[in-house]
Amino acid sequence: MIHPQFDPIAFSLGPLSVRWYGLMYLIAFTLFFLLGRWRLNQRGFAAGSGLNPQRFEDCLFWGALGVIVGGRLGYVIFYKPSYFLAHPEQIFAVWQGGMAYHGGLIGVIVATWLYTKRQALAFWPVIDFIAPLVPWGLAAGRLGNFINGELWGRPSDVPWAIVFPQAGDSLPRHPSQL
């Protein structure tokens, strides 16, 4: 099966183009918000975290900043440091691609730690509260990777293997994003 080669732009509103990957971030943050608010209303889920609806929303904002800034800095530092040293203005061109999961993870941990210190909350109970929400965001991000034809897996002969033209070798690969 050949990767369907989606248009990276989901839709346009005048001069504004909304990309699938950006839309996946919006879906991830929305799921995080909705599921987190649901968990706040369930007995015992927020126990010991000190979170209430307002603090949860503030924590989500800090976490979103951590994911975006950390994800971008992770890409810059881990994957193309020499390029970005030569072109520092490109660090801010996130619309051209380039986010790193591990950078986002580090960013959200740092942002959550800063938020909990600023609000005098215990870090680990807050992390315990938000940890079950994270896989939904990761799933949305990986779906965005599949739509973009990125992060293809190893060559494979399984029936669901996909040829990713961007890989450059025409080998069927396991769609590791899914």
C-alpha atoms as one frame of an Amber mdcrd trajectory, in Angstrom:
protein
   0.000   0.000   0.000   1.315   3.473  -0.839   0.998   6.338   1.629  -1.923
   8.503   0.444   0.149  11.733   0.306  -2.240  14.054   2.127  -2.100  17.766
   1.477  -0.365  19.156   4.596  -2.908  21.997   4.653  -6.207  20.909   6.229
  -8.046  24.080   5.212  -7.516  27.763   4.507  -9.334  30.817   5.745  -8.303
  33.607   3.415  -4.524  34.005   3.723  -4.387  31.749   6.807  -3.578  28.101
   6.108  -4.233  25.580   8.869  -1.965  22.558   8.643  -2.957  19.074   9.734
  -0.126  18.878  12.234  -1.176  22.140  13.876  -4.763  20.907  13.916  -3.564
  17.779  15.722  -2.006  19.986  18.411  -5.347  21.772  18.793  -7.143  18.424
  19.060  -4.578  17.219  21.620  -4.946  20.313  23.811  -8.749  20.135  23.536
  -8.791  16.464  24.566  -6.408  17.237  27.409  -8.707  20.029  28.602 -11.947
  18.033  28.329 -10.584  14.867  29.922  -8.810  16.845  32.637 -11.988  18.722
  33.544 -13.840  15.397  33.636 -11.177  13.945  35.939 -11.462  16.972  38.233
 -15.153  16.177  38.678 -14.528  12.517  39.508 -14.122  11.647  43.140 -10.525
  11.118  44.188  -8.755  11.776  40.871  -7.457  15.196  41.889  -6.867  14.291
  45.531  -3.624  15.725  46.819  -2.849  17.630  43.616  -4.290  20.936  44.794
  -5.805  21.397  41.344  -9.167  23.034  40.835 -10.672  24.028  37.465  -8.827
  27.379  37.325  -5.489  25.926  38.367  -5.922  23.054  35.916  -6.541  25.495
  33.045  -3.492  27.517  34.070  -1.421  24.324  34.254  -2.654  23.353  30.774
  -1.547  26.742  29.430   1.921  26.329  30.955   2.098  22.752  29.681   1.099
  23.803  26.161   3.872  26.407  26.167   6.286  23.768  27.442   5.327  21.309
  24.701   5.648  23.872  21.921   8.809  25.632  23.114  10.455  22.415  24.304
   9.458  20.523  21.167  10.974  23.169  18.951  14.130  23.614  21.015  14.537
  19.838  21.141  14.435  19.690  17.345  16.873  22.593  17.048  19.357  21.178
  19.576  19.133  17.436  18.849  18.651  17.315  15.082  19.995  20.418  13.314
  22.144  22.496  15.664  24.658  23.566  13.002  21.880  24.683  10.637  20.172
  26.772  13.303  23.456  28.267  14.505  23.967  29.496  10.935  20.291  30.567
  10.573  19.050  31.552  14.064  16.023  33.397  12.646  14.703  30.019  11.450
  14.343  28.781  15.030  10.982  30.570  15.192   9.711  29.243  11.822   7.686
  26.408  13.371   5.310  26.417  10.390   8.148  24.935   8.339   8.198  21.849
  10.557  10.558  20.559  13.167   9.339  19.447  16.576  10.887  16.750  18.780
   8.869  14.556  21.123  11.652  14.335  23.706  12.101  18.111  23.645   8.369
  18.523  24.214   8.505  16.062  27.102  11.366  17.954  28.732   9.562  21.246
  28.068   6.297  20.142  29.660   8.091  18.727  32.705  10.012  21.979  33.200
   6.873  24.084  32.630   4.844  21.979  35.068   7.611  22.153  37.649   7.771
  25.954  37.294   3.984  26.208  37.534   3.775  24.037  40.655   6.552  26.024
  42.348   4.866  29.316  41.467   1.525  28.079  42.826   3.034  26.287  45.860
   1.650  22.937  44.663   3.291  19.552  45.081   4.897  18.572  41.761   4.392
  14.784  41.838   0.649  14.782  42.634   0.087  17.245  39.766   2.124  15.024
  37.423   0.127  12.019  38.653  -3.081  13.838  37.770  -2.036  14.855  34.258
  -0.074  11.722  33.237  -3.169   9.723  32.137  -4.144  12.607  29.839  -0.864
  12.587  27.897  -1.432   9.507  25.661  -4.378  11.208  23.950  -2.136  14.082
  22.915   0.584  11.717  21.765  -1.954   9.822  19.662  -3.110  13.032  17.986
   0.507  14.009  17.306   1.337  10.636  15.777  -1.734  10.855  13.562  -0.347
  14.202  12.386   2.985  12.486  11.687   1.196   9.872   9.570  -0.715  12.523
   7.621   2.589  14.322   6.977   4.269  11.052   5.931   6.877  11.370   8.682
   8.513   8.955  11.118   8.021   5.912   8.940   9.029   2.623  10.504  11.401
  -0.139   9.548  11.091  -2.105   6.317   8.451  -4.787   6.794   6.465  -7.425
   4.927   3.330  -7.298   7.110   0.041  -6.824   5.200  -0.411  -3.276   6.526
   3.075  -2.104   5.502   3.068   1.182   3.615   5.456   2.642   1.056   6.371
   6.158   2.160   7.672   8.016  -0.915   9.543  10.453   1.358  11.704   7.548
   2.603  13.311   7.481  -0.851  13.763   3.720  -1.082  10.310   2.395  -2.148
  10.394  -0.247   0.591   7.155  -1.120   2.399   7.489  -0.032   6.008   5.584
  -0.588   9.208   3.581   2.623   9.847   5.128   3.167  13.280   3.147   6.382
  13.804  -0.054   4.380  14.041
